[in-house]
Amino acid sequence: MNADISLIQLFCVTIIQIYIILNPPSVIAVMLGLTNRNTIEERLLISKQVSIIGGLLLFTFAFFGQIILDDVFHISTEAFQVGGGLYLFTIGLSMLLPKNSQISEDTSSSEKSAFNFVITPLATPLLTGPGTITAILVKRTEIPDAIPYICAFYGALMVTMILVYCSFFLGCKFSKYLTPFLLEIVEKLVGVLLACIAIKSILKGITTFVQCL
């Protein structure tokens, strides 16, 4: 990034770029599909938790991303993409397969609580995934090494996560207009969407790995 870029430009451009990469609308669709048996209040709580955890992951990788992936775990971005893709594919497949009614009755309490999905797959790899982490690492290296620019960058990340939560909030409020039948349809569509995202992530990871050989 050009060193003579203004702080306002850096701030605004970072917000726009990171928000687009995070793509909250797609995550909201997945959340509604996973929480079709939850109340709006529970969805709002899940949204808050996903936003907080996603934000913490975002800042963690902004500060220590390269060290965590390369030096500590020796994990490449490509491996992260393939692993995350495989996990998403299993989630999407489970949403598409018919549910056994007896099992549904016995596990109604666990299904009622969709908080198991807060960390994975919602906070990661959907909201803060390999693409986001890579973009953050690249963006951080482009910023001039000066305190005002660094503060503007991290301030932009904070504002972005606030906008992400606002998007989740509006999505949850809108969900009250969705009937159980429509939510069931959303769940199936989200299952297909997750499977497609997963395959795309796996193929991208493999392609990038092969190109680097």
C-alpha positions in Angstrom: 0.0 0.0 0.0 1.3 3.4 -0.9 2.8 5.2 2.1 1.2 8.5 1.2 -2.3 7.1 1.4 -4.5 9.0 3.9 -5.6 7.5 7.1 -9.3 8.0 6.1 -8.7 6.1 2.8 -6.9 3.3 4.6 -9.7 3.1 7.2 -12.6 3.1 4.7 -11.0 0.8 2.2 -10.1 -1.7 4.9 -13.6 -1.8 6.2 -15.1 -2.4 2.7 -12.6 -5.0 1.7 -12.7 -7.0 4.9 -16.5 -6.9 5.1 -16.8 -8.2 1.5 -14.3 -11.0 2.2 -16.2 -12.0 5.5 -19.4 -12.1 3.5 -21.9 -12.0 6.4 -25.0 -12.5 4.3 -23.9 -16.0 3.3 -23.0 -16.8 7.0 -26.4 -15.5 8.1 -28.1 -17.9 5.6 -26.2 -20.8 7.0 -27.0 -19.8 10.6 -30.7 -19.6 9.8 -30.5 -23.1 8.3 -28.7 -24.5 11.3 -31.1 -22.8 13.8 -34.4 -23.5 12.2 -35.7 -24.8 15.6 -34.4 -21.9 17.6 -36.1 -18.8 18.7 -35.2 -15.3 17.5 -33.7 -14.5 20.9 -31.5 -17.6 20.7 -30.4 -16.7 17.2 -29.5 -13.2 18.4 -27.4 -14.7 21.2 -25.7 -17.0 18.7 -25.1 -14.1 16.4 -23.4 -12.1 19.2 -21.2 -15.1 20.0 -20.3 -15.7 16.4 -19.4 -12.0 15.9 -17.3 -11.9 19.1 -15.4 -15.2 18.4 -15.0 -14.3 14.7 -13.6 -10.9 15.7 -11.2 -12.4 18.2 -10.0 -14.8 15.5 -9.7 -11.9 13.1 -7.5 -9.9 15.5 -5.5 -12.9 16.5 -4.5 -13.7 13.0 -3.9 -10.0 12.2 -1.4 -9.9 15.0 0.1 -13.4 15.0 -1.3 -15.1 11.9 2.0 -15.8 10.2 3.6 -17.1 13.4 0.6 -19.3 14.3 0.4 -21.0 10.9 4.0 -21.2 9.8 6.1 -21.3 13.0 3.9 -23.0 15.5 1.8 -25.5 13.6 3.6 -25.5 10.3 0.2 -25.4 8.5 0.0 -23.9 5.0 -3.0 -21.9 3.9 -3.7 -24.6 1.3 -3.9 -27.3 4.0 -6.2 -25.1 6.0 -8.5 -24.7 3.0 -8.7 -28.4 2.4 -9.3 -29.3 6.0 -11.9 -26.6 6.4 -13.6 -27.7 3.2 -13.8 -31.3 4.3 -15.4 -30.2 7.6 -17.9 -28.0 5.8 -18.8 -30.8 3.4 -19.8 -33.1 6.3 -22.0 -30.4 7.8 -23.7 -29.7 4.5 -24.2 -33.4 3.9 -25.8 -33.9 7.3 -28.3 -31.1 6.5 -29.3 -32.7 3.3 -29.8 -36.2 4.6 -33.2 -37.1 6.0 -33.4 -37.1 9.8 -34.7 -40.1 11.7 -37.8 -39.1 13.6 -36.9 -41.2 16.6 -33.5 -39.8 16.8 -34.9 -36.3 16.5 -37.2 -36.9 19.5 -34.4 -38.3 21.6 -32.0 -35.5 20.8 -34.4 -32.6 20.7 -32.6 -30.8 23.4 -29.3 -30.9 21.6 -31.0 -29.9 18.3 -32.8 -27.1 20.1 -29.4 -25.7 21.2 -27.5 -24.8 18.0 -24.7 -23.3 20.1 -22.6 -26.3 19.0 -22.3 -24.5 15.7 -21.1 -21.2 17.1 -17.3 -21.9 16.8 -17.5 -24.3 13.9 -18.6 -23.9 11.2 -20.1 -20.4 11.8 -17.2 -18.4 13.4 -14.7 -20.5 11.5 -14.2 -21.5 8.8 -17.3 -19.6 7.4 -16.9 -16.1 8.8 -13.2 -16.1 9.5 -11.8 -18.8 7.2 -8.6 -19.4 5.1 -9.5 -16.7 2.6 -10.1 -14.1 5.3 -6.9 -15.0 7.1 -4.9 -14.8 3.9 -6.4 -11.4 3.1 -5.6 -10.1 6.6 -2.0 -11.2 6.4 -1.5 -9.6 3.0 -3.3 -6.4 4.1 -1.2 -6.1 7.2 2.1 -6.3 5.2 0.9 -3.6 2.9 0.3 -1.1 5.7 3.0 1.5 6.3 4.9 0.7 9.5 3.8 3.7 11.4 1.6 3.9 14.5 -1.2 6.0 13.0 -1.7 3.6 10.1 -1.5 0.6 12.3 -4.1 2.1 14.6 -6.3 3.0 11.6 -6.1 -0.6 10.4 -7.1 -2.3 13.6 -9.8 0.4 14.2 -11.2 -0.5 10.8 -11.2 -4.2 11.8 -13.2 -3.3 14.9 -15.8 -1.3 12.9 -16.0 -4.1 10.4 -17.0 -6.6 13.1 -19.6 -4.2 14.5 -21.1 -4.0 11.0 -21.0 -7.8 10.8 -23.0 -8.0 14.0 -25.5 -5.5 12.8 -25.9 -7.6 9.7 -26.6 -10.7 11.9 -29.0 -8.7 14.0 -31.0 -7.6 11.0 -31.0 -11.1 9.6 -32.3 -12.6 12.8 -35.1 -10.0 13.0 -36.1 -10.7 9.4 -36.2 -14.5 10.2 -39.4 -14.0 12.2 -41.2 -13.7 8.8 -40.0 -17.2 7.9 -42.4 -20.0 8.6 -41.1 -23.5 9.8 -41.7 -24.8 6.3 -39.6 -21.9 4.7 -36.9 -22.5 7.3 -36.9 -26.2 6.4 -36.3 -25.1 2.7 -33.6 -22.7 3.8 -31.9 -25.6 5.7 -31.8 -27.7 2.6 -30.6 -24.9 0.4 -27.9 -24.1 2.9 -26.8 -27.7 2.9 -26.3 -27.5 -0.9 -24.5 -24.1 -0.4 -22.2 -25.5 2.2 -21.4 -28.5 0.1 -20.5 -26.2 -2.9 -18.4 -23.9 -0.7 -16.6 -26.9 0.7 -15.8 -28.3 -2.7 -14.6 -24.9 -3.9 -12.4 -24.6 -0.9 -10.9 -28.0 -1.3 -10.3 -27.5 -5.0 -8.7 -24.1 -4.4 -6.4 -25.5 -1.8 -5.3 -28.4 -4.0 -4.9 -26.1 -7.0 -2.8 -23.6 -5.1 -0.7 -26.4 -3.6 0.0 -27.9 -7.1 0.9 -24.5 -8.5 3.4 -23.9 -5.7 5.2 -27.2 -6.5 
